Amino acid sequence: MSNPNATPTAHAYRAAVALSAATGGAISPIAFMAFGTSNRPYSAADDVEVYGEVVRVPAVVAANGPEVTVKALLKGSQAGDSIICNVGAFTASGVLVGRAVVKPKEFEETSELEIEMIFEY
């Protein structure tokens, strides 16, 4: 990877991309970002979910060359009393694209957090 800030894609997503390349089938688009309470380290080989998932919100996705940027906005009213420690991008069909562990974030009712993940192919 030439972008050191890119999140490694999950093996489950890579398998879906490989199957699509081999069969000509469609790839489900990246559509959501989920937020969870666990600080469990990310394992691209093993992870298939956001641990302690609290909420899943629509994402804005853009491609620029080999990079895909996924952005989402989490509102305090969506997080509630949860302390957010991990975030992940998902396809519309529910396959985890990748996940990151973040510094614990606490929210007030009116606070917001915009998060961005970059994936490189």
C-alpha positions as CSV (number, residue, x, y, z in Angstrom):
1,M,0.0,0.0,0.0
2,S,1.3,3.4,-0.8
3,N,-1.0,5.2,1.6
4,P,0.2,4.4,5.2
5,N,-3.1,5.7,6.6
6,A,-5.3,3.3,4.6
7,T,-7.2,0.7,6.6
8,P,-6.5,-2.9,5.4
9,T,-9.5,-4.5,3.9
10,A,-11.1,-7.4,5.8
11,H,-10.5,-10.9,4.3
12,A,-14.3,-11.4,4.1
13,Y,-14.6,-8.4,1.8
14,R,-11.5,-9.4,-0.2
15,A,-13.1,-12.9,-0.7
16,A,-16.3,-11.2,-2.1
17,V,-14.2,-9.0,-4.5
18,A,-12.2,-12.1,-5.6
19,L,-15.4,-14.1,-6.2
20,S,-16.8,-11.2,-8.3
21,A,-13.6,-10.9,-10.3
22,A,-13.7,-14.7,-11.0
23,T,-17.4,-15.0,-11.8
24,G,-18.3,-11.5,-13.2
25,G,-20.9,-11.1,-10.4
26,A,-21.7,-7.7,-8.9
27,I,-20.0,-6.4,-5.8
28,S,-22.3,-5.0,-3.2
29,P,-21.5,-1.3,-2.8
30,I,-20.0,0.2,0.4
31,A,-23.0,1.8,2.1
32,F,-22.8,2.0,5.9
33,M,-20.5,2.7,8.7
34,A,-21.1,1.1,12.1
35,F,-19.9,2.2,15.5
36,G,-19.2,0.0,18.5
37,T,-18.1,-0.1,22.1
38,S,-15.3,-2.7,22.0
39,N,-11.6,-1.8,21.9
40,R,-10.7,-5.3,20.6
41,P,-7.8,-5.0,18.1
42,Y,-8.6,-5.2,14.4
43,S,-7.8,-8.4,12.6
44,A,-8.3,-8.2,8.9
45,A,-8.1,-12.0,8.7
46,D,-10.7,-12.7,11.4
47,D,-13.1,-9.8,11.8
48,V,-16.6,-9.9,10.3
49,E,-18.3,-7.3,12.5
50,V,-18.0,-4.2,14.6
51,Y,-17.8,-5.4,18.2
52,G,-20.4,-4.1,20.6
53,E,-22.2,-2.4,17.7
54,V,-24.4,0.5,18.8
55,V,-25.6,2.0,15.5
56,R,-25.1,1.7,11.8
57,V,-25.5,4.9,9.7
58,P,-25.4,5.6,5.9
59,A,-22.0,6.4,4.5
60,V,-20.8,8.7,1.7
61,V,-18.4,6.9,-0.5
62,A,-16.0,8.2,-3.2
63,A,-13.3,6.6,-5.3
64,N,-10.1,8.4,-6.4
65,G,-7.8,6.2,-8.3
66,P,-7.0,3.1,-6.1
67,E,-8.4,4.7,-3.0
68,V,-11.9,4.5,-1.7
69,T,-12.9,7.1,1.0
70,V,-15.8,6.2,3.3
71,K,-17.3,9.0,5.5
72,A,-20.1,9.0,8.0
73,L,-21.5,11.3,10.6
74,L,-22.4,10.0,14.1
75,K,-24.7,12.2,16.2
76,G,-24.7,12.1,20.0
77,S,-28.4,11.3,19.9
78,Q,-27.5,8.1,18.0
79,A,-24.6,7.1,20.3
80,G,-26.6,7.7,23.5
81,D,-24.6,6.9,26.6
82,S,-22.3,4.5,24.7
83,I,-18.5,5.1,24.6
84,I,-17.5,4.5,21.0
85,C,-14.2,2.6,20.5
86,N,-14.4,1.0,17.1
87,V,-15.8,1.8,13.7
88,G,-16.2,-0.2,10.5
89,A,-17.4,0.2,6.9
90,F,-19.9,-2.3,5.5
91,T,-21.4,-3.1,2.1
92,A,-25.1,-2.8,1.5
93,S,-25.3,-6.6,1.8
94,G,-23.6,-6.5,5.3
95,V,-20.0,-7.6,4.5
96,L,-17.4,-5.9,6.7
97,V,-15.0,-3.9,4.4
98,G,-12.6,-2.9,7.3
99,R,-12.6,-1.8,10.9
100,A,-10.5,0.5,13.1
101,V,-10.1,1.0,16.8
102,V,-10.3,4.6,17.9
103,K,-9.7,6.5,21.1
104,P,-12.8,6.2,23.2
105,K,-15.4,8.9,22.3
106,E,-18.1,10.0,24.6
107,F,-21.0,12.0,23.3
108,E,-23.4,14.6,24.5
109,E,-26.9,14.7,23.0
110,T,-25.9,17.5,20.6
111,S,-22.4,16.5,19.7
112,E,-21.3,15.0,16.4
113,L,-18.3,13.0,15.1
114,E,-17.5,12.8,11.4
115,I,-15.3,9.8,10.7
116,E,-13.4,9.0,7.5
117,M,-11.8,5.7,6.5
118,I,-9.6,5.1,3.5
119,F,-9.2,1.8,1.7
120,E,-6.6,1.3,-1.0
121,Y,-6.7,-1.3,-3.7
